[in-house]
């Protein structure tokens, strides 16, 4: 039977391997068992002991079980088989389908006939699938092109159907894989000394009440005399001893909490010491510093209510162990490495004692390198991981350390290396073409692939496309790397496990973890898990931490404060938080800047308009500018100086016109201001009336004459001139120091000038910080003294001069960030948002924006918080450039919030949190954790006057519609999640079928079809959901 299993499974695994590299490739597995051939017996594809077939189209063949076009695999030996293209259709198909299939046969240069054709296409022997994959590389694009051009669009197996079929195969795959260690949850008597010495706790256990010491008291006393260098020995009391397998993992439980582990464990009598019936590998056995509570509510008991009186319970699912480890790491970050070792052993059998040499080798290599080199290297490896969707178990890749060098292989070739050499080659990168003078061809094929060396850093390495082509070719050509035996598991772990990588960084660099805080955060999770509220709370906490600390438990006050801080009017920006939502039509022009049509005096003009990101960057930069100015003492006037000062606003050219930048730069560099009307006439000595006449003679407006008079006669020495940049930004402030003069030979097209002393220049201060009204487009006018903000200029006598590195924070919230085309929306700014690329950072970068032609960078005090709904799109589907630059925080249903907010509310004796937990456990098994239902749907019941009515509404209008969407209206699965109390299964019970030659109707005997009840009785429905018997 195993040989039969291996044959079908081997074929399936090869096809899945090809699909992993070519996601458009899909095929059909066995859908229904026959009397003789069943999936559980290994027949997961259509076929028998001698052949297996994978249908490629959704049309029946001439035979009942076949498809019109299939791949046909015939066993020819123990480790070999032939592959044929099976074409098997006849005139029973409708004319449209037959015509389309005839066209495909013609494209394949085969003859169209009504008899079955099998064309040999490949041979597979000893896992060499090169012929098969090469054929699929030629054949499948033809199939895709044919399908897209044919009249019938649903010939190929859809990705949705393929996903469903492969998901159904997974349980049978497990039975064919290496058996994982057995999981047993073992009960211990509680011990406040962490089972390292006898506890002082009072116990109700009869044996302890008699004055005896529990045998478990020394389970984690590592230096106990009965332990040896390899194993710890401990005790647990069993009424009946567990039935155990060779591999065993014990998870210890006490007083409702998970407290520790024995890995590579055994049960029996091992020492002469009393009460020693357990052993565990010393490196895999430890007590948790912070215990895991609420294990029933968190699903760690699986389908059980409690540990039985026999003292243990079996756990069936490896996913249970996974989530236990995740929770343990979350609670015990200092024990992350121990827990990671335990997980590595569970899945691979490798113990820390086996791999300590590998860890030492890795750390030794890393210590030879600089911090920047290491981070650049792993950043690029992460880029490759994301770009090619590599996973930690991929056997095509190897992470090897040789002579202190870090080497990343694919198949037989180096792909990306980092050397510790100080004087020559540092980085090595594979490519299709020669990239620099330090390039050399691979010896086995010098014309096609090169390895290029870079010295100090990777900043000059920008030829990613050429690099990616070479990487893809190596991946496509490799099934399994022959160098796997040289793989360093900890090197591999650093690439795929971010927490582990950060832990290694911390050990290497001895850095404070807070220095790695990312200002770019995405909260992701299923719908209703509180992402929006946490976003609001994080924003308030950043902007107003004192308010947040006082009111963090009051959701209503936090929400109100958020509304106060939210920018609702960009002309009067008093807030520090902005909100936007990405969608399919959202563009770079909406987000950064774009050209928009505007009407001016009945004329249609096109102007550059800032997007929300640019607006927020300007506000955040302005805040930084103010802090810098006030810290430097540039704006520390006394009240008398302020009261006697007059202020004017002036534009030095048009801010939106890049060609006018020269006007601003000339004035700044020469301590001048200028006005551009009537360049040809010298206004020296001209009266106001004469200037009006000159203006009229030159066809200038009355407004132009007024501005010229203000410039020549109105401005007085010691008056202040505010230089604007558009209507919302002040970029300079000057003090008038000289009278009007005329210079027709200046380097710019303007000729009217005044001398100034710049108080500050080249800043981006929000105009709202200086003036209570918005600035206007008028070139020159006097500002209303009553609207000037005194606190901008005058330093309070009671103010304390405190230097701070923290600028006033600004928050940009992007809701549904995964719904937009992130690469297109962010454009070139995706690099600028990185922490070390922001303004003032170590590796500060700026760009010239495409429309305004202005220099632009992202300030360090702008925080970007995004949200994404994983039920819409998984995190893996996000643009890899975005994923590298954001910290991702997962938001899962929080049942404690329901209990806290609803005060342990129950319905008919069932806690609402327990109801939701059961629903989500079932969804996780049937789909995945990304499609769970969030706790916020139940929070709407907080002030419910009629709980039954409102709970019914939550199910009817929220939960059930979500389930219909999740399961594509597969009502059988919906019934598996919420129970038959919500379902009507009698609607189709009396349906009969029309007569036919075959006994096909019997295939559907006993088949149940469900629909959602139009009206359901909540009490009975919830009882059935919770698994209780309902009296009819």
ZAMARGU-4260 file (C-alpha; in steps of 0.2 Angstrom, whole numbers, plus 5000, padded with zeros to 4 digits):
<rodrens>
0) 5000/5000/5000 | 5014/5012/5004 | 5021/5010/4986 | 5004/5014/4979 | 5003/5029/4991
5) 5021/5035/4986 | 5017/5034/4968 | 5002/5045/4968 | 5009/5056/4981 | 5025/5058/4972
10) 5016/5063/4956 | 5005/5075/4966 | 5021/5083/4974 | 5029/5086/4958 | 5014/5095/4951
15) 5013/5105/4966 | 5031/5110/4965 | 5028/5116/4947 | 5013/5126/4953 | 5023/5134/4966
20) 5034/5141/4953 | 5020/5144/4940 | 5004/5149/4950 | 4994/5149/4934 | 4996/5130/4932
25) 4981/5120/4940 | 4975/5103/4939 | 4961/5091/4945 | 4964/5078/4959 | 4952/5064/4963
30) 4935/5072/4968 | 4925/5057/4974 | 4930/5040/4980 | 4925/5024/4971 | 4922/5008/4979
35) 4939/5001/4975 | 4950/5017/4975 | 4949/5029/4989 | 4959/5044/4994 | 4962/5038/5011
40) 4971/5022/5003 | 4983/5034/4993 | 4973/5036/4977 | 4973/5055/4978 | 4973/5057/4959
45) 4962/5048/4947 | 4970/5031/4943 | 4975/5014/4951 | 4990/5005/4956 | 4998/5007/4938
50) 4994/5025/4933 | 4988/5042/4939 | 4980/5055/4929 | 4979/5074/4932 | 4965/5083/4923
55) 4969/5099/4915 | 4952/5105/4909 | 4935/5105/4915 | 4927/5094/4902 | 4924/5076/4903
60) 4933/5064/4892 | 4926/5049/4883 | 4927/5039/4898 | 4917/5043/4913 | 4931/5047/4925
65) 4943/5055/4913 | 4945/5073/4907 | 4946/5078/4889 | 4964/5084/4892 | 4975/5076/4905
70) 4993/5072/4910 | 4994/5053/4911 | 5008/5045/4923 | 5012/5027/4920 | 5023/5018/4932
75) 5038/5010/4924 | 5049/5005/4939 | 5051/5008/4958 | 5057/5026/4955 | 5052/5030/4938
80) 5037/5033/4926 | 5032/5039/4909 | 5022/5055/4906 | 5010/5056/4892 | 4998/5070/4886
85) 4981/5061/4886 | 4968/5068/4874 | 4952/5059/4876 | 4935/5067/4869 | 4922/5064/4857
90) 4906/5070/4849 | 4896/5069/4865 | 4903/5087/4869 | 4893/5102/4863 | 4899/5109/4846
95) 4907/5125/4854 | 4917/5114/4866 | 4922/5102/4853 | 4927/5115/4841 | 4938/5124/4854
100) 4947/5107/4859 | 4949/5104/4840 | 4958/5120/4839 | 4969/5116/4854 | 4974/5099/4846
105) 4978/5109/4830 | 4989/5121/4840 | 4999/5106/4847 | 5002/5099/4829 | 4991/5084/4832
110) 4978/5076/4822 | 4960/5079/4827 | 4950/5063/4828 | 4937/5055/4839 | 4949/5041/4846
115) 4960/5043/4861 | 4977/5049/4859 | 4992/5048/4871 | 5008/5057/4866 | 5023/5053/4876
120) 5031/5069/4883 | 5043/5066/4897 | 5051/5053/4908 | 5054/5055/4927 | 5067/5044/4935
125) 5075/5046/4953 | 5067/5063/4956 | 5074/5070/4940 | 5059/5081/4934 | 5068/5091/4921
130) 5060/5083/4906 | 5043/5085/4914 | 5045/5103/4919 | 5053/5108/4902 | 5038/5101/4893
135) 5026/5110/4905 | 5036/5126/4901 | 5032/5124/4883 | 5015/5116/4883 | 5006/5125/4897
140) 5008/5143/4889 | 4999/5136/4874 | 4985/5129/4885 | 4983/5146/4893 | 4983/5156/4877
145) 4970/5144/4870 | 4959/5145/4885 | 4960/5164/4884 | 4956/5165/4866 | 4942/5152/4865
150) 4924/5156/4866 | 4921/5146/4882 | 4931/5154/4896 | 4930/5141/4909 | 4940/5127/4902
155) 4954/5127/4914 | 4953/5123/4932 | 4950/5139/4942 | 4961/5144/4955 | 4947/5143/4968
160) 4943/5125/4963 | 4961/5120/4963 | 4963/5128/4981 | 4948/5118/4987 | 4954/5102/4980
165) 4971/5103/4986 | 4965/5108/5003 | 4955/5092/5004 | 4970/5082/5000 | 4980/5089/5014
170) 4974/5077/5028 | 4979/5062/5017 | 4996/5070/5014 | 4999/5071/5033 | 4997/5052/5034
175) 5011/5050/5021 | 5023/5062/5029 | 5035/5058/5043 | 5026/5056/5060 | 5028/5071/5072
180) 5031/5069/5090 | 5015/5064/5101 | 5008/5079/5111 | 5003/5075/5129 | 4996/5088/5141
185) 5001/5082/5158 | 4993/5089/5174 | 5005/5094/5189 | 5001/5099/5207 | 5004/5118/5208
190) 5021/5124/5214 | 5025/5142/5217 | 5044/5138/5217 | 5043/5134/5198 | 5045/5115/5202
195) 5063/5118/5207 | 5060/5115/5226 | 5045/5110/5237 | 5031/5123/5236 | 5024/5132/5252
200) 5007/5133/5244 | 4992/5125/5253 | 4985/5111/5243 | 4969/5101/5244 | 4977/5086/5237
205) 4975/5072/5250 | 4993/5065/5249 | 4999/5083/5252 | 4987/5086/5267 | 4995/5071/5275
210) 5011/5080/5276 | 5019/5073/5260 | 5029/5082/5247 | 5022/5080/5229 | 5034/5071/5218
215) 5033/5084/5205 | 5042/5097/5216 | 5059/5095/5207 | 5054/5092/5189 | 5064/5108/5184
220) 5078/5107/5196 | 5091/5106/5183 | 5106/5103/5196 | 5097/5089/5205 | 5108/5074/5208
225) 5097/5062/5199 | 5098/5071/5182 | 5113/5067/5170 | 5121/5078/5157 | 5108/5074/5144
230) 5091/5072/5153 | 5081/5079/5167 | 5070/5067/5177 | 5053/5071/5184 | 5036/5065/5189
235) 5018/5066/5185 | 5004/5056/5193 | 4994/5045/5181 | 4979/5035/5186 | 4982/5026/5169
240) 4998/5028/5160 | 4997/5035/5143 | 4999/5025/5127 | 5015/5032/5120 | 5024/5032/5104
245) 5043/5034/5101 | 5043/5053/5099 | 5035/5062/5114 | 5033/5080/5119 | 5026/5083/5136
250) 5017/5100/5139 | 5014/5103/5158 | 4998/5110/5165 | 4994/5116/5182 | 4979/5127/5189
255) 4973/5131/5171 | 4990/5136/5165 | 5003/5129/5154 | 5019/5130/5164 | 5033/5121/5155
260) 5039/5107/5143 | 5049/5091/5142 | 5055/5089/5124 | 5061/5072/5117 | 5053/5064/5132
265) 5049/5047/5138 | 5038/5039/5151 | 5044/5025/5162 | 5055/5021/5177 | 5072/5028/5174
270) 5081/5031/5191 | 5082/5023/5208 | 5075/5039/5215 | 5056/5038/5220 | 5044/5048/5210
275) 5054/5048/5194 | 5043/5042/5179 | 5047/5056/5166 | 5062/5061/5157 | 5066/5075/5145
280) 5081/5081/5134 | 5090/5094/5146 | 5091/5106/5131 | 5072/5105/5127 | 5065/5104/5145
285) 5061/5120/5154 | 5048/5130/5164 | 5041/5146/5158 | 5045/5162/5167 | 5027/5168/5163
290) 5014/5155/5162 | 5000/5154/5149 | 4983/5155/5156 | 4966/5154/5149 | 4971/5139/5139
295) 4953/5132/5137 | 4947/5149/5130 | 4963/5150/5119 | 4959/5133/5111 | 4974/5124/5118
300) 4963/5110/5125 | 4956/5108/5107 | 4939/5100/5109 | 4941/5095/5127 | 4933/5104/5142
305) 4947/5099/5154 | 4961/5087/5158 | 4953/5071/5164 | 4955/5063/5181 | 4968/5051/5174
310) 4981/5066/5174 | 4984/5069/5156 | 4975/5072/5139 | 4981/5069/5121 | 4982/5084/5109
315) 4979/5079/5091 | 4984/5094/5081 | 5002/5101/5077 | 4994/5118/5075 | 4989/5118/5094
320) 5008/5116/5098 | 5012/5130/5085 | 5000/5143/5094 | 5006/5137/5111 | 5024/5141/5106
325) 5018/5158/5099 | 5009/5163/5115 | 5024/5157/5125 | 5036/5168/5115 | 5024/5183/5116
330) 5024/5181/5135 | 5042/5176/5137 | 5053/5185/5124 | 5069/5181/5134 | 5065/5162/5132
335) 5062/5164/5113 | 5078/5154/5108 | 5073/5140/5120 | 5056/5139/5112 | 5063/5140/5095
340) 5074/5125/5099 | 5059/5116/5105 | 5049/5119/5089 | 5064/5115/5078 | 5066/5098/5087
345) 5047/5095/5085 | 5047/5097/5066 | 5064/5091/5062 | 5071/5081/5076 | 5086/5092/5078
350) 5091/5096/5096 | 5101/5111/5102 | 5115/5100/5107 | 5116/5094/5089 | 5115/5112/5082
355) 5125/5122/5095 | 5140/5121/5084 | 5130/5128/5070 | 5125/5143/5081 | 5143/5146/5086
360) 5148/5145/5068 | 5135/5158/5063 | 5139/5170/5078 | 5157/5169/5074 | 5155/5174/5056
365) 5143/5188/5060 | 5156/5195/5073 | 5168/5198/5059 | 5156/5210/5050 | 5150/5227/5053
370) 5132/5231/5059 | 5128/5239/5042 | 5135/5225/5032 | 5125/5212/5042 | 5109/5222/5040
375) 5111/5226/5022 | 5114/5207/5019 | 5099/5201/5028 | 5088/5215/5020 | 5093/5209/5003
380) 5090/5190/5008 | 5072/5196/5014 | 5070/5205/4997 | 5073/5188/4988 | 5062/5178/5000
385) 5048/5190/4997 | 5050/5192/4978 | 5051/5173/4975 | 5040/5168/4989 | 5053/5156/4997
390) 5049/5147/5013 | 5059/5140/5027 | 5057/5122/5021 | 5062/5125/5003 | 5075/5112/4998
395) 5081/5121/4983 | 5090/5134/4993 | 5105/5132/5006 | 5112/5144/5018 | 5130/5139/5021
400) 5145/5146/5031 | 5162/5142/5024 | 5178/5149/5031 | 5168/5163/5039 | 5159/5168/5024
405) 5140/5169/5022 | 5134/5160/5007 | 5117/5158/4999 | 5115/5145/4986 | 5101/5139/4974
410) 5105/5122/4967 | 5124/5122/4963 | 5127/5140/4962 | 5131/5155/4973 | 5117/5168/4973
415) 5122/5180/4986 | 5137/5180/4998 | 5145/5191/5011 | 5163/5189/5015 | 5172/5195/5031
420) 5188/5201/5020 | 5192/5219/5024 | 5202/5223/5009 | 5194/5215/4994 | 5178/5207/4989
425) 5164/5209/5002 | 5147/5206/4993 | 5144/5193/4979 | 5129/5194/4968 | 5123/5183/4954
430) 5117/5190/4938 | 5113/5186/4919 | 5125/5199/4913 | 5142/5206/4918 | 5138/5221/4930
435) 5155/5228/4935 | 5173/5226/4932 | 5174/5214/4947 | 5163/5201/4938 | 5167/5183/4933
440) 5158/5170/4924 | 5153/5153/4932 | 5165/5140/4925 | 5152/5128/4919 | 5143/5141/4908
445) 5152/5157/4906 | 5141/5164/4893 | 5125/5164/4903 | 5128/5169/4921 | 5140/5179/4931
450) 5145/5182/4949 | 5148/5201/4953 | 5158/5207/4968 | 5155/5224/4977 | 5166/5232/4989
455) 5160/5243/5004 | 5141/5242/5002 | 5127/5237/4991 | 5121/5255/4988 | 5128/5255/4970
460) 5119/5239/4967 | 5104/5244/4958 | 5102/5231/4944 | 5089/5221/4952 | 5080/5215/4936
465) 5096/5207/4929 | 5099/5199/4947 | 5081/5193/4948 | 5082/5184/4931 | 5097/5174/4936
470) 5089/5169/4953 | 5073/5164/4944 | 5082/5153/4932 | 5091/5144/4946 | 5075/5141/4955
475) 5066/5135/4940 | 5080/5123/4936 | 5082/5116/4954 | 5071/5103/4963 | 5082/5099/4977
480) 5100/5107/4981 | 5113/5093/4983 | 5122/5104/4997 | 5108/5103/5009 | 5119/5093/5021
485) 5129/5109/5023 | 5115/5120/5027 | 5116/5130/5044 | 5099/5130/5052 | 5101/5146/5062
490) 5107/5155/5047 | 5091/5149/5038 | 5081/5154/5053 | 5088/5172/5053 | 5081/5174/5035
495) 5063/5168/5039 | 5061/5172/5057 | 5061/5190/5061 | 5060/5189/5080 | 5074/5177/5080
500) 5084/5189/5068 | 5081/5203/5080 | 5086/5193/5095 | 5103/5189/5086 | 5105/5207/5082
505) 5102/5212/5100 | 5116/5200/5105 | 5128/5206/5092 | 5125/5224/5094 | 5120/5225/5112
510) 5107/5238/5106 | 5091/5244/5115 | 5077/5236/5106 | 5068/5253/5106 | 5080/5259/5094
515) 5072/5248/5081 | 5055/5255/5083 | 5047/5257/5066 | 5037/5273/5062 | 5028/5263/5049
520) 5015/5251/5056 | 5002/5240/5049 | 4988/5232/5059 | 4982/5217/5051 | 4969/5203/5055
525) 4951/5197/5052 | 4936/5209/5051 | 4930/5215/5068 | 4946/5213/5078 | 4948/5231/5084
530) 4960/5237/5071 | 4952/5253/5069 | 4950/5257/5087 | 4968/5252/5090 | 4974/5263/5076
535) 4964/5278/5085 | 4972/5273/5102 | 4989/5272/5095 | 4987/5289/5086 | 4981/5297/5102
540) 4995/5289/5112 | 5008/5296/5100 | 5001/5314/5099 | 4994/5316/5117 | 5002/5303/5128
545) 4997/5312/5145 | 4979/5311/5140 | 4980/5293/5134 | 4989/5287/5150 | 4975/5294/5160
550) 4960/5289/5149 | 4967/5273/5140 | 4953/5262/5147 | 4939/5274/5142 | 4935/5270/5124
555) 4923/5285/5122 | 4935/5298/5128 | 4949/5291/5117 | 4937/5292/5102 | 4932/5310/5106
560) 4951/5315/5108 | 4954/5307/5091 | 4941/5318/5083 | 4948/5334/5091 | 4965/5329/5084
565) 4959/5324/5067 | 4962/5336/5052 | 4945/5340/5045 | 4949/5357/5036 | 4966/5358/5026
570) 4964/5377/5026 | 4964/5378/5045 | 4975/5363/5050 | 4974/5363/5069 | 4975/5344/5071
575) 4990/5332/5069 | 4981/5316/5063 | 4975/5313/5045 | 4964/5299/5038 | 4963/5292/5021
580) 4957/5275/5013 | 4965/5266/4999 | 4955/5259/4985 | 4957/5253/4967 | 4955/5271/4960
585) 4967/5279/4973 | 4983/5285/4964 | 5000/5293/4966 | 4992/5310/4962 | 4979/5308/4976
590) 4993/5303/4988 | 5008/5313/4984 | 5005/5326/4971 | 4996/5328/4954 | 4990/5341/4942
595) 4972/5346/4944 | 4961/5358/4934 | 4955/5374/4943 | 4945/5388/4937 | 4952/5406/4939
600) 4942/5421/4932 | 4933/5410/4920 | 4949/5402/4914 | 4953/5384/4916 | 4970/5381/4922
605) 4981/5366/4928 | 4990/5367/4945 | 5000/5356/4955 | 4990/5350/4970 | 4997/5342/4985
610) 4991/5324/4990 | 4988/5319/5008 | 5005/5312/5011 | 5014/5328/5005 | 5002/5339/5015
615) 5006/5328/5031 | 5025/5329/5027 | 5024/5348/5026 | 5015/5349/5042 | 5027/5338/5051
620) 5042/5347/5044 | 5035/5363/5049 | 5033/5356/5067 | 5052/5351/5066 | 5056/5368/5059
625) 5048/5377/5073 | 5056/5367/5086 | 5073/5370/5078 | 5070/5389/5077 | 5065/5390/5095
630) 5079/5379/5101 | 5091/5390/5092 | 5084/5406/5099 | 5079/5413/5082 | 5062/5417/5089
635) 5064/5423/5107 | 5057/5440/5106 | 5051/5450/5121 | 5033/5456/5121 | 5037/5474/5117
640) 5047/5470/5101 | 5032/5460/5095 | 5019/5473/5099 | 5029/5486/5089 | 5032/5475/5074
645) 5022/5476/5057 | 5021/5460/5046 | 5019/5459/5027 | 5016/5443/5017 | 5026/5442/5001
650) 5028/5428/4987 | 5045/5426/4979 | 5039/5419/4963 | 5026/5406/4961 | 5029/5391/4972
655) 5020/5379/4961 | 5031/5384/4946 | 5049/5376/4947 | 5055/5389/4935 | 5052/5402/4948
660) 5064/5394/4961 | 5078/5404/4954 | 5069/5420/4961 | 5068/5413/4978 | 5086/5407/4978
665) 5093/5423/4972 | 5084/5433/4985 | 5089/5422/4999 | 5107/5421/4994 | 5108/5440/4992
670) 5098/5446/5007 | 5085/5454/4995 | 5066/5454/4992 | 5058/5458/4975 | 5042/5461/4966
675) 5040/5458/4948 | 5028/5471/4940 | 5034/5483/4927 | 5052/5478/4926 | 5056/5491/4913
680) 5052/5507/4924 | 5063/5513/4938 | 5052/5518/4952 | 5065/5527/4962 | 5058/5544/4968
685) 5041/5541/4961 | 5026/5545/4971 | 5011/5534/4975 | 5000/5543/4962 | 5014/5542/4949
690) 5016/5523/4952 | 4997/5522/4949 | 4999/5531/4932 | 5014/5521/4927 | 5004/5505/4931
695) 4989/5511/4921 | 5000/5516/4906 | 5007/5498/4906 | 4990/5490/4907 | 4993/5484/4924
700) 4978/5482/4937 | 4974/5493/4951 | 4979/5478/4963 | 4997/5478/4954 | 4998/5497/4957
705) 4994/5495/4976 | 5007/5481/4978 | 5020/5491/4970 | 5016/5506/4981 | 5017/5495/4996
710) 5034/5488/4991 | 5041/5505/4987 | 5032/5516/5001 | 5023/5505/5013 | 5037/5494/5019
715) 5048/5502/5032 | 5064/5497/5039 | 5062/5485/5054 | 5046/5479/5047 | 5045/5460/5045
720) 5042/5451/5028 | 5034/5433/5029 | 5039/5423/5013 | 5026/5411/5008 | 5027/5394/4999
725) 5009/5392/4993 | 4995/5396/5005 | 5000/5385/5019 | 5019/5386/5021 | 5031/5399/5027
730) 5048/5396/5021 | 5057/5412/5027 | 5055/5427/5038 | 5065/5443/5035 | 5068/5460/5043
735) 5068/5475/5031 | 5085/5484/5032 | 5085/5496/5017 | 5075/5506/5005 | 5069/5503/4987
740) 5082/5502/4973 | 5081/5497/4955 | 5093/5485/4947 | 5089/5481/4928 | 5105/5470/4927
745) 5100/5457/4940 | 5102/5439/4936 | 5083/5437/4937 | 5069/5444/4927 | 5064/5456/4941
750) 5071/5473/4944 | 5063/5480/4960 | 5072/5476/4976 | 5073/5479/4995 | 5087/5474/5007
755) 5083/5462/5021 | 5091/5452/5035 | 5084/5435/5036 | 5078/5429/5053 | 5076/5411/5046
760) 5076/5404/5029 | 5074/5388/5019 | 5061/5381/5032 | 5044/5374/5030 | 5033/5381/5044
765) 5014/5379/5043 | 5007/5396/5041 | 4994/5391/5054 | 5008/5392/5067 | 5011/5411/5063
770) 4994/5417/5056 | 4976/5412/5062 | 4969/5414/5044 | 4975/5406/5028 | 4987/5415/5017
775) 4981/5421/5000 | 4988/5421/4983 | 4990/5440/4982 | 5009/5443/4980 | 5011/5457/4993
780) 5000/5463/5007 | 5000/5468/5025 | 4995/5455/5038 | 4982/5459/5051 | 4992/5461/5068
785) 4977/5454/5078 | 4979/5438/5068 | 4998/5436/5071 | 5001/5422/5084 | 5011/5430/5097
790) 5017/5413/5105 | 5026/5409/5089 | 5038/5424/5092 | 5037/5428/5110 | 5045/5416/5122
795) 5036/5414/5138 | 5045/5421/5154 | 5040/5405/5163 | 5045/5393/5149 | 5059/5380/5153
800) 5072/5378/5140 | 5072/5359/5137 | 5082/5351/5123 | 5073/5336/5116 | 5076/5325/5101
805) 5057/5321/5099 | 5048/5332/5087 | 5029/5335/5088 | 5022/5319/5080 | 5010/5319/5065
810) 5000/5303/5061 | 4994/5297/5044 | 4981/5283/5045 | 4979/5273/5029 | 4963/5262/5031
815) 4962/5246/5020 | 4980/5249/5014 | 4980/5232/5005 | 4965/5237/4993 | 4976/5250/4984
820) 4990/5247/4971 | 5003/5251/4984 | 5018/5251/4973 | 5009/5264/4961 | 5002/5275/4975
825) 5019/5277/4985 | 5029/5277/4969 | 5047/5283/4973 | 5043/5288/4991 | 5042/5269/4996
830) 5061/5271/5000 | 5059/5288/5008 | 5048/5281/5022 | 5061/5270/5029 | 5067/5275/5046
835) 5086/5277/5041 | 5081/5286/5025 | 5070/5300/5032 | 5075/5318/5034 | 5089/5320/5047
840) 5093/5301/5048 | 5110/5293/5045 | 5106/5288/5027 | 5094/5303/5023 | 5087/5302/5005
845) 5077/5315/4995 | 5069/5315/4978 | 5063/5328/4965 | 5045/5326/4964 | 5039/5324/4946
850) 5025/5338/4945 | 5031/5352/4956 | 5050/5348/4953 | 5053/5352/4971 | 5065/5343/4983
855) 5056/5331/4995 | 5060/5320/5009 | 5049/5312/5023 | 5052/5319/5041 | 5056/5308/5055
860) 5041/5314/5066 | 5028/5307/5053 | 5020/5291/5058 | 5011/5280/5045 | 4998/5268/5052
865) 4989/5256/5040 | 4976/5243/5043 | 4972/5228/5032 | 4958/5215/5033 | 4966/5198/5030
870) 4949/5191/5025 | 4951/5202/5009 | 4969/5198/5006 | 4982/5189/5015 | 4998/5198/5021
875) 5008/5187/5009 | 5000/5195/4994 | 5006/5213/4999 | 5019/5221/4988 | 5036/5215/4995
880) 5043/5233/4995 | 5029/5238/5007 | 5031/5223/5018 | 5050/5226/5021 | 5046/5244/5027
885) 5032/5241/5039 | 5031/5233/5056 | 5016/5221/5055 | 5005/5219/5071 | 4993/5205/5070
890) 4975/5208/5077 | 4966/5192/5082 | 4949/5190/5091 | 4951/5195/5109 | 4939/5186/5120
895) 4945/5195/5136 | 4938/5211/5128 | 4921/5203/5126 | 4921/5198/5144 | 4928/5214/5151
900) 4917/5226/5141 | 4901/5215/5143 | 4904/5210/5161 | 4905/5192/5157 | 4888/5193/5148
905) 4880/5176/5144 | 4866/5170/5134 | 4856/5155/5141 | 4871/5150/5152 | 4884/5152/5137
910) 4897/5166/5139 | 4897/5176/5123 | 4916/5175/5122 | 4914/5156/5122 | 4902/5156/5108
915) 4913/5166/5097 | 4928/5156/5102 | 4920/5140/5096 | 4915/5148/5080 | 4933/5154/5076
920) 4941/5137/5081 | 4930/5129/5067 | 4933/5143/5054 | 4952/5141/5058 | 4951/5122/5054
925) 4940/5124/5039 | 4949/5139/5031 | 4963/5148/5041 | 4965/5160/5055 | 4964/5175/5044
930) 4945/5172/5042 | 4940/5172/5060 | 4926/5184/5066 | 4931/5198/5077 | 4926/5202/5095
935) 4919/5219/5090 | 4903/5212/5083 | 4898/5206/5100 | 4903/5223/5108 | 4887/5230/5100
940) 4878/5220/5113 | 4885/5231/5128 | 4869/5241/5131 | 4857/5228/5124 | 4839/5229/5132
945) 4834/5213/5123 | 4849/5202/5122 | 4840/5188/5112 | 4834/5200/5099 | 4850/5209/5097
950) 4861/5193/5097 | 4850/5186/5084 | 4853/5202/5073 | 4871/5200/5075 | 4871/5182/5068
955) 4858/5186/5055 | 4866/5203/5049 | 4884/5201/5053 | 4891/5183/5056 | 4881/5173/5044
960) 4884/5185/5029 | 4902/5184/5033 | 4902/5165/5033 | 4892/5165/5017 | 4906/5175/5009
965) 4920/5165/5017 | 4913/5148/5011 | 4906/5154/4994 | 4889/5149/5000 | 4894/5131/5004
970) 4881/5129/5017 | 4887/5112/5023 | 4903/5120/5029 | 4892/5135/5037 | 4882/5121/5046
975) 4899/5114/5052 | 4903/5131/5060 | 4887/5137/5068 | 4877/5121/5069 | 4860/5115/5061
980) 4850/5126/5073 | 4853/5140/5060 | 4850/5129/5045 | 4836/5122/5035 | 4841/5105/5029
985) 4823/5099/5024 | 4820/5110/5009 | 4827/5098/4996 | 4824/5082/5005 | 4810/5076/4994
990) 4818/5081/4977 | 4818/5067/4964 | 4829/5065/4949 | 4823/5062/4931 | 4826/5044/4925
995) 4842/5040/4915 | 4851/5025/4908 | 4863/5024/4923 | 4860/5023/4941 | 4868/5041/4944
1000) 4854/5046/4956 | 4860/5034/4969 | 4877/5044/4970 | 4866/5057/4979 | 4857/5046/4991
1005) 4858/5053/5008 | 4866/5070/5002 | 4861/5084/5013 | 4858/5102/5006 | 4857/5116/5018
1010) 4850/5134/5018 | 4850/5147/5031 | 4833/5148/5040 | 4823/5163/5037 | 4819/5163/5056
1015) 4828/5153/5069 | 4825/5150/5088 | 4841/5158/5096 | 4840/5147/5111 | 4840/5130/5102
1020) 4852/5137/5089 | 4865/5142/5101 | 4864/5126/5111 | 4867/5116/5095 | 4881/5128/5090
1025) 4889/5124/5107 | 4887/5105/5104 | 4873/5102/5117 | 4858/5091/5114 | 4842/5100/5110
1030) 4825/5093/5116 | 4813/5093/5102
</rodrens>
